[in-house]
Amino acid sequence: MKVEAYFVPNPNYIPKGTYKPTALDEEKACADFLITDCGGRRTEVRFNHDVVLSGMKGRVERCESNPRIYYVTDRQLDYLKSKFTYACDF
């Protein structure tokens, strides 16, 4: 038995060291905010654009190092989910 093999160029080939965004990456980029952490009493959300949170009951904590990150309670998170589009980032 003799086998003959040869390489065929792949049109979907991604060169080493490059990154092709997936559908999930595109969905996260289109969302208004991402839920990045669910631990303890507060949930961390990161907005993809500048936003001013007004009309929210209770105190909303803002991250000191990144102005787009907020720490919200579950009740505030439900309010944000009703007003904005969101995705999980974990």
N, CA and C of each residue as an Amber inpcrd file, in Angstrom:
protein
   270
   0.8490000  -1.1680000   0.0000000   0.0000000   0.0000000   0.0000000
   0.8970000   1.2350000   0.0000000   0.5940000   2.1730000  -0.8690000
   1.3760000   3.3870000  -0.9780000   0.4220000   4.5730000  -0.8160000
   0.8080000   5.5590000   0.0360000  -0.0250000   6.7330000   0.2970000
   0.6740000   7.9660000  -0.2480000  -0.0850000   8.7630000  -0.9610000
   0.4290000  10.0250000  -1.4700000  -0.3300000  11.1480000  -0.7770000
   0.3790000  12.1180000  -0.1980000  -0.2600000  13.2250000   0.5010000
   0.3720000  14.5320000   0.0640000  -0.4250000  15.5730000   0.1050000
   0.0850000  16.9030000  -0.2280000  -0.7490000  17.9300000   0.5250000
  -0.1930000  19.1270000   0.6990000  -0.8730000  20.1940000   1.4230000
  -1.7420000  21.0140000   0.4720000  -2.9170000  21.3780000   0.9860000
  -3.8430000  22.2150000   0.2370000  -3.9860000  23.5210000   1.0190000
  -3.8970000  24.6830000   0.3610000  -4.0550000  25.9420000   1.0840000
  -5.4470000  26.0530000   1.7160000  -5.4810000  26.4720000   2.9780000
  -6.7370000  26.6180000   3.7120000  -7.1710000  28.0840000   3.6380000
  -8.3460000  28.3840000   3.0740000  -8.7830000  29.7920000   2.9870000
  -9.1320000  30.3960000   4.3480000  -9.4040000  29.5630000   5.3680000
  -9.7540000  30.0410000   6.7040000  -8.5610000  30.0440000   7.6470000
  -7.3810000  29.8880000   7.1210000  -6.1760000  29.8220000   7.9500000
  -5.9070000  31.1620000   8.6180000  -5.6370000  31.1270000   9.9220000
  -5.2870000  32.3230000  10.6810000  -3.8060000  32.2190000  11.0170000
  -2.9960000  33.1560000  10.5360000  -1.5570000  33.0810000  10.8090000
  -1.2490000  33.1450000  12.3070000  -0.1720000  32.5130000  12.6970000
   0.2400000  32.4880000  14.0910000   0.5160000  33.9100000  14.5800000
   0.0310000  34.2220000  15.7700000   0.2480000  35.5370000  16.3540000
  -0.8530000  36.5360000  16.0580000  -1.8410000  36.1690000  15.2570000
  -2.9660000  37.0590000  14.9840000  -4.2100000  36.5100000  15.6690000
  -5.1570000  37.3930000  15.9380000  -6.3820000  36.9940000  16.6270000
  -7.5810000  37.3790000  15.7780000  -8.4660000  36.4440000  15.5690000
  -9.6930000  36.7000000  14.8350000 -10.8420000  36.7440000  15.8410000
 -11.5430000  37.8790000  15.9540000 -12.6430000  37.9750000  16.9210000
 -13.7450000  36.9590000  16.6230000 -14.2830000  36.3990000  17.6800000
 -15.3740000  35.4320000  17.5550000 -16.7170000  36.1480000  17.6630000
 -17.7930000  35.4130000  17.4840000 -19.1390000  35.9790000  17.6130000
 -19.3780000  36.4550000  19.0450000 -18.8190000  35.7520000  20.0230000
 -18.9630000  36.1550000  21.4190000 -18.2550000  37.4800000  21.6770000
 -17.0770000  37.6790000  21.0970000 -16.3620000  38.9430000  21.2320000
 -17.1770000  40.0930000  20.6490000 -17.8020000  39.8770000  19.5200000
 -18.6240000  40.9070000  18.8890000 -19.8620000  41.2130000  19.7270000
 -20.4520000  40.1810000  20.3440000 -21.6210000  40.3830000  21.2060000
 -21.2450000  41.2130000  22.4290000 -20.0910000  40.9280000  23.0250000
 -19.6350000  41.6960000  24.1870000 -19.3350000  43.1430000  23.8150000
 -18.8060000  43.3810000  22.6320000 -18.4880000  44.7430000  22.2010000
 -19.7600000  45.5500000  21.9300000 -20.8330000  44.8890000  21.5290000
 -22.0930000  45.5790000  21.2330000 -22.9370000  45.8380000  22.4770000
 -22.6610000  45.1380000  23.5640000 -23.4410000  45.3050000  24.7910000
 -23.1040000  46.6430000  25.4470000 -24.0930000  47.2130000  26.1510000
 -23.8560000  48.4750000  26.8560000 -22.9480000  48.2790000  28.0620000
 -23.1480000  47.1690000  28.7990000 -22.2550000  46.8970000  29.9260000
 -22.0110000  45.4080000  30.0670000 -20.9050000  45.0830000  30.7150000
 -20.5220000  43.6980000  30.9830000 -20.5410000  43.4540000  32.4820000
 -21.0790000  42.3290000  32.8730000 -21.0220000  41.9160000  34.2700000
 -19.7070000  41.1760000  34.4290000 -18.7790000  41.7550000  35.2070000
 -17.4340000  41.2030000  35.2750000 -17.1600000  40.4160000  36.5500000
 -17.9260000  40.6640000  37.6180000 -17.6630000  39.9400000  38.8630000
 -18.9290000  39.8930000  39.6980000 -19.2390000  38.7210000  40.2380000
 -20.3860000  38.5380000  41.1300000 -19.8840000  37.9460000  42.4260000
 -19.4340000  38.7790000  43.3240000 -18.9230000  38.2720000  44.5870000
 -19.3090000  39.1840000  45.7240000 -19.6820000  38.5990000  46.8440000
 -20.0270000  39.4030000  48.0070000 -21.3650000  40.0920000  47.8550000
 -21.4780000  41.2750000  48.4440000 -22.7400000  42.0120000  48.4180000
 -22.9430000  42.7760000  47.1240000 -21.8770000  43.0510000  46.4110000
 -21.9640000  43.9020000  45.2220000 -21.5320000  43.1470000  43.9680000
 -22.0720000  43.5710000  42.8410000 -21.7090000  43.0280000  41.5450000
 -20.9460000  44.1050000  40.7820000 -19.8660000  43.7050000  40.1320000
 -19.0700000  44.6620000  39.3690000 -19.5510000  44.6740000  37.9250000
 -19.8760000  45.8610000  37.4180000 -20.2700000  46.0210000  36.0230000
 -19.3390000  47.0260000  35.3590000 -19.0010000  46.7580000  34.0910000
 -18.1220000  47.6530000  33.3370000 -18.8610000  48.0970000  32.0820000
 -19.0440000  49.4010000  31.9480000 -19.7330000  49.9550000  30.7900000
 -18.7640000  50.0890000  29.6280000 -19.2550000  49.8750000  28.4130000
 -18.4350000  50.0000000  27.2110000 -18.3850000  51.4340000  26.7030000
 -19.1600000  52.3150000  27.2900000 -19.1780000  53.7270000  26.9100000
 -19.4230000  54.5520000  28.1640000 -19.2020000  55.8550000  28.0680000
 -19.4300000  56.7310000  29.2160000 -20.9240000  56.8380000  29.4860000
 -21.2770000  56.7370000  30.7590000 -22.6860000  56.8070000  31.1420000
 -22.7790000  57.4520000  32.5210000 -23.8710000  58.1750000  32.7450000
 -24.1470000  58.7570000  34.0530000 -25.3430000  58.0150000  34.6180000
 -25.1470000  57.3600000  35.7460000 -26.2350000  56.5920000  36.3580000
 -27.0540000  57.5180000  37.2400000 -28.2520000  57.8580000  36.7770000
 -29.1540000  58.6860000  37.5670000 -30.4810000  57.9420000  37.7050000
 -31.2080000  58.2630000  38.7430000 -32.4900000  57.6130000  38.9680000
 -32.3670000  56.2590000  39.6410000 -31.1720000  55.9340000  40.1380000
 -30.9700000  54.6460000  40.7970000 -31.1750000  54.8160000  42.2940000
 -31.9300000  53.9030000  42.8870000 -32.1410000  53.9380000  44.3290000
 -30.9270000  53.3590000  45.0290000 -30.5560000  53.9460000  46.1240000
 -29.3920000  53.4660000  46.8710000 -28.1060000  54.0930000  46.3610000
 -27.0270000  53.7380000  47.0050000 -25.7320000  54.3040000  46.6630000
 -25.0290000  53.4230000  45.6390000 -24.5590000  54.0290000  44.5880000
 -23.8090000  53.3160000  43.5610000 -22.3420000  53.6710000  43.7490000
 -21.5090000  52.6680000  43.9440000 -20.0810000  52.9140000  44.1230000
 -19.3840000  52.8690000  42.7770000 -18.4610000  53.7910000  42.5920000
 -17.7040000  53.8690000  41.3480000 -16.2570000  53.5110000  41.6410000
 -15.6410000  52.7840000  40.7380000 -14.2450000  52.4100000  40.8890000
 -13.3750000  53.6600000  40.7480000 -12.3800000  53.8090000  41.6290000
 -11.5280000  54.9930000  41.5970000 -10.5640000  54.9770000  40.4170000
 -10.0620000  53.8100000  40.0450000  -9.0580000  53.7380000  38.9870000
  -9.6660000  53.7150000  37.5790000 -10.9060000  53.2490000  37.4440000
 -11.5570000  53.1890000  36.1320000 -12.9690000  53.7450000  36.2580000
 -13.2550000  54.8970000  35.6470000 -14.5850000  55.5210000  35.8130000
 -15.7190000  54.7720000  35.1410000 -15.4330000  53.7590000  34.3370000
 -16.4990000  52.9950000  33.6820000 -16.9350000  51.7740000  34.4890000
 -16.2970000  51.5240000  35.6290000 -16.6360000  50.3650000  36.4620000
 -17.4530000  50.8350000  37.6600000 -18.5760000  50.1500000  37.8880000
 -19.4500000  50.4440000  39.0160000 -19.6600000  49.1700000  39.8240000
 -19.9270000  49.3520000  41.1240000 -20.2730000  48.2560000  42.0210000
 -21.7210000  48.4690000  42.4370000 -22.6030000  47.5360000  42.0590000
 -24.0340000  47.6990000  42.2860000 -24.5940000  46.5000000  43.0470000
 -25.7320000  46.7240000  43.7040000 -26.4260000  45.6380000  44.3920000
 -27.2630000  44.8630000  43.3760000 -27.8580000  43.7680000  43.8150000
 -28.6840000  42.9510000  42.9250000 -29.9010000  43.7290000  42.4270000
 -30.4800000  44.5250000  43.2850000 -31.6450000  45.3260000  42.9020000
 -31.2650000  46.3680000  41.8450000 -30.1200000  47.0140000  42.0400000
 -29.6500000  47.9910000  41.0580000 -29.2770000  47.3060000  39.7420000
 -28.7380000  46.0950000  39.8350000 -28.3900000  45.3400000  38.6310000
 -29.6410000  45.0090000  37.8200000 -30.7110000  44.6340000  38.4870000
 -31.9680000  44.3610000  37.7860000 -32.4800000  45.6120000  37.0740000
 -32.3240000  46.7740000  37.7140000 -32.7300000  48.0330000  37.0850000
 -31.8750000  48.3010000  35.8450000 -30.5600000  48.0940000  35.9440000
 -29.6650000  48.3100000  34.8060000 -29.9780000  47.3510000  33.6620000
 -30.3140000  46.1100000  33.9910000 -30.6560000  45.1300000  32.9610000
 -31.9090000  45.5340000  32.1930000 -32.8360000  46.2230000  32.8630000
 -34.0600000  46.6510000  32.1850000 -33.8210000  47.8620000  31.2820000
 -32.7670000  48.6460000  31.5480000 -32.5090000  49.8660000  30.7800000
 -31.4380000  49.7040000  29.6930000 -30.4860000  48.7880000  29.8840000
 -29.3520000  48.6450000  28.9820000 -29.2380000  47.2030000  28.4970000
 -28.4570000  47.0220000  27.4230000 -28.1190000  45.6680000  26.9970000
 -26.8760000  45.2270000  27.7640000 -26.7630000  43.9340000  28.0420000
 -25.6620000  43.4550000  28.8700000 -25.2010000  42.0740000  28.4170000
 -24.0200000  41.7290000  28.8970000 -23.4530000  40.3960000  28.6570000
 -22.5440000  40.0690000  29.8350000 -22.2990000  38.7920000  30.0520000
 -21.3810000  38.3630000  31.1030000 -19.9700000  38.2630000  30.5370000
 -19.0110000  38.6160000  31.3580000 -17.6120000  38.5750000  30.9230000
 -16.8180000  37.6050000  31.7960000 -17.4090000  36.4830000  32.1160000
 -16.7070000  35.4520000  32.8850000 -17.1980000  34.0910000  32.4980000
